[in-house]
Amino acid sequence: MPVFLKIPIGDYAERAVDWLTANFSGFFRGIKVGLESIIDGIDWFLMLMPVVLFIIIIMLLAWWLSGKGLAFFSGIGLLFIDNLELWNPAMETLSLVLTAALIAMVIGLPLGVLMSLNHRAEKILRPVLDFMQTMPAFVYLIPAVYFFDLGTVPGAVSTIIFAMPPIIRLTNLGIREVSKDLVEAARSFGSTTAQMLFKIQIPLAMPTILAGLNQTIMLSLSMVVISAMIGADGLGKIVLQGITQMKLGDGLEGGIAVVIIAMILDRLTQELGKENKKSGRMFVKLRLKKRNS
């Protein structure tokens, strides 16, 4: 192909990044400070808590939500991470993942609701989500480094962008799959749009939404190792050091710790979804009972 026919997308992207860096440096500095504060605050809280107390709290939460099986697995898994002397990197990873998942949910949940209520918004956002999900994860590191330098913050930003699409897509899908009969019944009882959304549609869609949160958490954990390439702390750095320094044992231990954290978070969010589904149906029953009384 002649050179003059080539569309210079790469050149345009570089110019756009340079222009944003030069004209919005204060904005990006503000985001960096805010994200650092959130990540450091969660990390400080997790590190402040004694290991035994943290494990007991997670075990009690798992027992309450699921039963003794998940509680036993959570306790053994966390004790194993502590035994590997990876507790501090694990808490750094957990603070990064929790921050990314929290921000992805804060942004993604309203966008998913908007897509479910507005067909035009869905048509606009769907190709954007396709682009975000098919773009290789490494590409997100490049602009993140330009805007936020090296460290944990650019890792968190690239993780948020990479992990956000599932929560948006599954929020949209979950609300659209709520039974039309149930929605019509609630509307006939005089429910407002806000009551329909917050007390019926979102609670009933919560298992699907939390499935999206599961995927967001899993994608966030998968970015832990990739983010370590630009200086993010945590278990990803352990795995990366294992790869670059040919230390198979260190890399394997870091990987196992990531898997244990992923399984615990996955099971806990699944059980939370079951509880919320019950609350949505209970609201409709209460409205029906009130009307008949």
Solvent accessible surface area in square Angstrom, and as a share of the most:
residue,aa,sasa,rsa
1,M,188,0.84
2,P,66,0.42
3,V,134,0.77
4,F,169,0.70
5,L,104,0.52
6,K,133,0.56
7,I,123,0.62
8,P,46,0.29
9,I,121,0.61
10,G,46,0.44
11,D,73,0.38
12,Y,121,0.46
13,A,52,0.40
14,E,114,0.51
15,R,161,0.59
16,A,49,0.38
17,V,26,0.15
18,D,80,0.41
19,W,146,0.51
20,L,60,0.30
21,T,49,0.29
22,A,79,0.61
23,N,84,0.43
24,F,85,0.36
25,S,50,0.32
26,G,42,0.41
27,F,125,0.52
28,F,25,0.10
29,R,145,0.53
30,G,44,0.43
31,I,61,0.31
32,K,49,0.21
33,V,86,0.50
34,G,33,0.31
35,L,11,0.06
36,E,71,0.32
37,S,67,0.44
38,I,69,0.35
39,I,11,0.06
40,D,87,0.45
41,G,36,0.35
42,I,42,0.21
43,D,32,0.17
44,W,163,0.57
45,F,112,0.47
46,L,12,0.06
47,M,76,0.34
48,L,110,0.55
49,M,29,0.13
50,P,82,0.52
51,V,42,0.24
52,V,102,0.58
53,L,84,0.42
54,F,17,0.07
55,I,9,0.05
56,I,81,0.41
57,I,78,0.40
58,I,28,0.14
59,M,62,0.28
60,L,115,0.57
61,L,68,0.34
62,A,0,0.00
63,W,144,0.51
64,W,193,0.68
65,L,17,0.08
66,S,56,0.36
67,G,22,0.21
68,K,146,0.62
69,G,54,0.52
70,L,19,0.09
71,A,1,0.01
72,F,136,0.57
73,F,68,0.29
74,S,0,0.00
75,G,2,0.02
76,I,91,0.46
77,G,4,0.04
78,L,8,0.04
79,L,95,0.47
80,F,84,0.35
81,I,0,0.00
82,D,55,0.29
83,N,113,0.58
84,L,34,0.17
85,E,154,0.69
86,L,13,0.06
87,W,19,0.07
88,N,82,0.42
89,P,24,0.15
90,A,0,0.00
91,M,3,0.01
92,E,57,0.26
93,T,0,0.00
94,L,17,0.09
95,S,1,0.01
96,L,4,0.02
97,V,1,0.00
98,L,65,0.32
99,T,0,0.00
100,A,0,0.00
101,A,8,0.06
102,L,101,0.50
103,I,34,0.17
104,A,0,0.00
105,M,45,0.20
106,V,97,0.56
107,I,76,0.39
108,G,0,0.00
109,L,43,0.21
110,P,78,0.49
111,L,52,0.26
112,G,0,0.00
113,V,19,0.11
114,L,84,0.42
115,M,2,0.01
116,S,14,0.09
117,L,104,0.52
118,N,65,0.33
119,H,124,0.55
120,R,185,0.67
121,A,14,0.11
122,E,24,0.11
123,K,155,0.66
124,I,109,0.55
125,L,34,0.17
126,R,102,0.37
127,P,76,0.48
128,V,71,0.41
129,L,2,0.01
130,D,64,0.33
131,F,122,0.51
132,M,29,0.13
133,Q,77,0.34
134,T,109,0.63
135,M,48,0.21
136,P,81,0.51
137,A,14,0.11
138,F,108,0.45
139,V,58,0.33
140,Y,22,0.08
141,L,12,0.06
142,I,104,0.53
143,P,45,0.29
144,A,4,0.03
145,V,45,0.26
146,Y,121,0.46
147,F,42,0.17
148,F,9,0.04
149,D,90,0.47
150,L,121,0.60
151,G,19,0.18
152,T,35,0.21
153,V,4,0.02
154,P,1,0.00
155,G,0,0.00
156,A,0,0.00
157,V,23,0.13
158,S,0,0.00
159,T,2,0.01
160,I,15,0.08
161,I,64,0.32
162,F,33,0.14
163,A,0,0.00
164,M,17,0.07
165,P,0,0.00
166,P,4,0.02
167,I,0,0.00
168,I,3,0.01
169,R,57,0.21
170,L,30,0.15
171,T,0,0.00
172,N,8,0.04
173,L,80,0.40
174,G,3,0.03
175,I,8,0.04
176,R,77,0.28
177,E,113,0.51
178,V,12,0.07
179,S,54,0.35
180,K,145,0.62
181,D,114,0.59
182,L,30,0.15
183,V,16,0.09
184,E,97,0.43
185,A,33,0.26
186,A,0,0.00
187,R,129,0.47
188,S,70,0.45
189,F,39,0.16
190,G,52,0.50
191,S,13,0.08
192,T,78,0.46
193,T,110,0.64
194,A,57,0.44
195,Q,50,0.22
196,M,11,0.05
197,L,23,0.11
198,F,133,0.55
199,K,94,0.40
200,I,0,0.00
201,Q,26,0.12
202,I,20,0.10
203,P,15,0.09
204,L,19,0.09
205,A,2,0.01
206,M,29,0.13
207,P,46,0.29
208,T,33,0.19
209,I,0,0.00
210,L,10,0.05
211,A,38,0.30
212,G,0,0.00
213,L,22,0.11
214,N,15,0.08
215,Q,90,0.40
216,T,0,0.00
217,I,8,0.04
218,M,66,0.29
219,L,50,0.25
220,S,0,0.00
221,L,7,0.04
222,S,57,0.37
223,M,1,0.00
224,V,3,0.02
225,V,42,0.24
226,I,31,0.15
227,S,0,0.00
228,A,8,0.06
229,M,104,0.46
230,I,15,0.08
231,G,34,0.33
232,A,1,0.01
233,D,56,0.29
234,G,3,0.03
235,L,0,0.00
236,G,0,0.00
237,K,72,0.30
238,I,38,0.19
239,V,19,0.11
240,L,40,0.20
241,Q,75,0.33
242,G,5,0.05
243,I,107,0.54
244,T,95,0.55
245,Q,99,0.44
246,M,172,0.77
247,K,100,0.42
248,L,150,0.75
249,G,42,0.40
250,D,62,0.32
251,G,13,0.13
252,L,106,0.53
253,E,62,0.28
254,G,0,0.00
255,G,26,0.25
256,I,64,0.32
257,A,0,0.00
258,V,20,0.12
259,V,81,0.46
260,I,17,0.09
261,I,9,0.04
262,A,13,0.10
263,M,69,0.31
264,I,9,0.05
265,L,28,0.14
266,D,20,0.10
267,R,94,0.34
268,L,15,0.07
269,T,13,0.07
270,Q,86,0.38
271,E,32,0.14
272,L,72,0.36
273,G,1,0.01
274,K,115,0.49
275,E,87,0.39
276,N,49,0.25
277,K,84,0.36
278,K,129,0.55
279,S,56,0.36
280,G,0,0.00
281,R,116,0.42
282,M,104,0.46
283,F,28,0.12
284,V,13,0.08
285,K,127,0.54
286,L,101,0.50
287,R,48,0.17
288,L,81,0.41
289,K,145,0.62
290,K,146,0.62
291,R,149,0.54
292,N,112,0.57
293,S,124,0.80
